[in-house]
Amino acid sequence: MPEREKKKSALSVSEGVEQPGSINLQAVDHLKKVKKKPYSIEQLLSGILEGDISMLGQAITLVESSLESHQAIAQELITACLPYSGNAFRVGITGVPGAGKSTFIESLGKHILAEGGKLAVLAIDPSSERSRGSILGDKTRMEELAGSHRAFIRPSPSGGTLGGVARKTRETIILCEAAGFDTIFVETVGVGQSETAVHSMVDFFLLVMLAGAGDELQGIKRGIMEMADAIVINKADGNNIHRARRAQAEFANALHLFPPSLSGWVPVVKTCSSLYNKGISEIWEMVRDYTDLVSKSGFLKEKRLEQSRYWMYETLRDGIYKLVFNDPEMKKELDEHEKAISEGRTTSFMAASSILNKYKSAN
């Protein structure tokens, strides 16, 4: 009888077959080799004028880029879009954190779309002071609005620029208007310096507030309220209705203390519930009343001209700043003065004055 084969131990493991990785490395290598050919200015312009959202998004990316080659293309594209811009109504929307700005924008935006309008929302997300990164979560907070083909939502990082407002927002507005959007919303980071910049690029400035969160007037700077063309008390529903009405009266009394607006418009305080869509149509009707007033009086045209002058000087200041910091010789000068400040041999103001004089003599 042949000797029986020895049985394998139950603890022994077969070598098995090597499983493929979850990532197709060949496909990755292929994608690296294939470089997407950039669109020409003519192609981008044609796409924007046809309302192509993909082309508009790529154009805005060029505008926001810090590369000189991209900036040259972007400026040429903006110039080409200028004749097709200026026909939209621009609304700046700001408010304290937790006031429900995103919900309010979505509710008001859906109302505008229901009336047959086209809406672009430029939402400025706060950037990290350390990494310059931002969450860019506005699209996730406005799901219904983002799903419409007549709405365009563009979250952009503030990048630590003027008051938290993206430096290229004004140029982005021009591109969106050329793409056929008749209403532009610019949502800001929150109550702070950013509102000054936004106020200088919109036609109507709306402040969204929340009642029942403490002393409503205490947390608002006088300058912000003076800029507001209207104040909206959001979340006026359920047990919060009475607090919202009380806050409405307090804000209305406060607005009467401010000097009258040059536009002739008297700021209005409204209440609404974005969640339940209450008071939204009345707010948009109020904005239309303002539009009619400033358009007929010629104030809107003059205001936009003044805004253009303002941004010319802001861009000039930014350009001078870059010239100084990008000059190799000036960088050495900056390092020397920074060292002198840290060693207590000079003050910040004296160092800045010396650097400017050095730059003037070199040019």
Residue pairs with C-beta under 8 A, 6 or more apart in sequence:
39 47
39 55
39 58
41 73
41 76
41 77
41 80
43 55
44 55
44 58
44 59
44 62
44 77
45 77
45 80
45 81
46 55
47 54
47 55
47 56
48 55
48 56
48 59
48 81
48 175
48 178
48 179
49 84
49 178
49 179
49 180
51 179
51 180
52 179
53 149
53 152
53 179
56 152
56 175
56 176
56 179
57 154
59 74
59 77
59 175
60 154
60 156
60 168
60 172
60 175
62 70
62 71
62 73
62 74
62 77
63 74
63 77
63 78
63 168
63 171
63 172
63 175
64 156
64 166
64 168
64 172
65 71
65 74
74 171
77 175
78 171
78 174
78 175
81 174
81 175
81 177
81 178
82 174
84 177
84 178
85 173
85 174
85 175
85 177
85 178
86 177
86 304
87 177
87 182
88 120
88 173
88 176
88 177
88 181
88 182
88 183
88 184
89 182
89 183
89 184
89 203
89 204
89 287
89 291
90 173
90 184
90 186
90 201
90 202
90 203
90 204
91 183
91 184
91 185
91 186
91 202
91 203
91 204
91 205
91 206
91 287
92 185
92 186
92 188
92 195
92 198
92 199
92 201
92 202
92 204
92 205
92 206
93 101
93 104
93 105
93 185
93 186
93 187
93 188
93 206
93 208
94 101
94 187
94 188
94 190
94 191
94 194
94 195
94 198
94 205
94 206
94 207
94 208
94 224
95 101
95 190
95 191
95 207
95 208
95 209
95 210
95 234
96 190
96 191
96 208
96 209
96 210
96 213
96 219
96 220
97 190
98 210
98 213
99 208
99 209
99 210
99 234
99 235
100 208
100 210
100 234
100 235
100 274
100 275
101 187
101 208
102 123
102 138
102 141
102 142
102 187
103 141
103 234
103 274
103 275
104 208
104 232
104 234
104 272
104 274
105 121
105 142
105 145
105 185
105 187
106 141
106 142
106 144
106 145
106 274
107 274
107 275
107 277
107 280
108 274
108 280
108 283
108 284
109 119
109 121
109 142
109 145
109 151
109 185
110 144
110 145
110 148
111 277
111 280
111 281
111 284
112 119
112 183
112 284
113 119
113 145
113 148
113 150
113 151
117 150
117 182
117 183
118 150
118 151
118 180
118 181
118 182
118 183
119 145
119 150
119 151
119 152
119 181
119 182
119 183
119 184
119 185
120 151
120 152
120 153
120 154
120 176
120 179
120 181
120 183
120 184
120 185
121 138
121 142
121 145
121 151
121 152
121 153
121 154
121 185
121 187
122 154
122 156
122 166
122 169
122 172
122 173
122 176
122 184
122 185
122 186
122 187
123 138
123 153
123 154
123 155
123 156
123 187
124 155
124 156
124 157
124 158
124 164
124 165
124 166
124 169
124 186
124 187
124 188
124 189
124 194
125 134
125 135
125 136
125 137
125 138
125 155
125 156
125 157
125 158
125 189
126 134
126 158
126 164
126 189
126 190
127 133
127 134
127 157
127 158
127 159
127 160
127 164
128 134
129 160
132 157
132 159
132 160
133 157
134 155
134 157
134 158
136 155
136 156
136 157
137 155
138 153
138 155
138 187
139 146
139 153
139 155
142 153
145 151
145 153
146 153
152 176
152 179
152 181
154 172
156 166
156 168
156 169
156 172
157 166
158 164
158 165
158 166
158 189
158 194
159 166
159 167
161 167
162 193
162 194
162 197
162 314
163 192
163 193
163 194
163 195
163 196
163 197
164 188
164 189
164 190
164 192
164 193
164 194
165 188
165 189
165 194
165 197
165 198
166 172
167 318
169 186
169 198
169 201
170 201
170 311
173 184
173 186
173 201
176 184
177 184
184 202
186 198
186 201
186 202
188 194
188 195
188 198
191 219
191 220
191 221
191 224
195 205
195 223
195 224
195 227
196 223
196 227
198 205
199 205
199 227
200 307
200 310
200 311
201 307
201 311
203 291
203 294
203 300
203 303
203 304
204 229
204 230
204 287
204 290
204 291
205 227
205 228
205 229
205 230
206 228
206 229
206 230
206 231
206 232
206 287
207 220
207 224
207 225
207 228
207 230
207 231
207 232
208 231
208 232
208 234
209 216
209 220
209 231
209 232
209 233
209 234
209 247
209 251
210 216
210 233
210 234
210 235
211 233
211 235
211 236
211 240
211 243
211 244
211 246
211 247
211 248
212 240
212 243
212 244
212 247
216 247
216 250
216 251
217 250
217 251
217 254
222 258
225 231
225 251
225 254
225 255
225 258
226 258
226 259
228 255
228 267
229 261
229 263
229 265
229 267
229 268
229 290
230 267
230 268
230 269
230 270
230 283
230 286
230 287
230 290
231 251
231 255
231 267
231 268
231 269
231 270
232 269
232 270
232 271
232 272
232 283
233 244
233 247
233 248
233 251
233 269
233 270
233 271
233 272
234 272
234 273
234 274
235 244
235 273
235 274
235 275
236 244
236 245
236 271
236 272
236 273
236 278
236 279
237 273
237 275
237 276
237 278
241 271
244 271
245 271
248 269
248 270
248 271
251 269
252 269
255 267
255 269
258 267
260 266
261 267
262 299
263 290
263 293
263 294
263 297
263 299
263 303
264 293
264 297
264 299
265 290
265 293
265 294
268 286
270 279
270 282
270 283
270 286
271 279
272 278
272 279
272 280
272 282
272 283
273 279
274 280
291 300
293 299
294 300
294 303
323 359
324 330
324 355
324 359
325 331
325 334
327 359
327 362
329 362
330 355
330 358
330 359
330 362
333 354
333 355
333 358
334 355
337 346
337 351
337 354
337 355
338 351
340 346
340 351
341 347
341 348
341 351
346 354
